[in-house]
């Protein structure tokens, strides 16, 4: 048996494949969030429906990745960092699937806004939230795949910025609703969009915490450290 045919080499190849699949899933989740926001800004119901239709693909990717990770745990009995990586992959894929669900929620809100024939545009803070949330998600996955604890901590720190924007959007929309009752339904939809973007940032934070755990073997969830 040559060195390249050893069980260790096979295990390494399986881990590399798991990495690639996770990256592909994260790119899909990011793309759905981006498309849902594009649909919002352009009031494009076709793009909104495309997000909704694509969610099943993300669900299938989650099941595939979870199955591959569980198979590695059962057959290879990994240790130390490899074990942390495989266990964390299962958690990260669940978070990415939920990102897709939030993109669908935004897309459905777009459809309702269009059906209202509302003239009120979303506050610019929502677009800013979307940009920051997508950047956090991309950096969180990068931190996880590279086991970069420093980048993971940076993403976690940026969550406060998105939270602050969400609170700002809430206050702005509340002012609109109090000033003109005709805007209530539209404002509620925009508030739902803002809430879902805030949740995407929260999920990016979860993934970043897993990146720190992978890099340092330290669980910082709920610890602030």
Buried (B, 14 or more C-beta within 10 A) or exposed (E): EEEEEEEEEEBEEBBEEBBEBBBEBBEBBBBBBBBBBBBBBEBBBEBBBBBBEBBEEBEEBBEEBBEBBEEBBEEBEBEEEBBBBBBBBBBBBBBBBBBBBBBBBBBBBBBBBBEEEBEBEBBEBBBBBBBBBBBBBBBBBBBBBBBBBEBBBBBBEBBEBBBEBBEBBBEBBEEBBEEEEEBEBBBBBBBBBBBBBBBBBBBBBBBBBBBBBBBBEEEBEEEEE
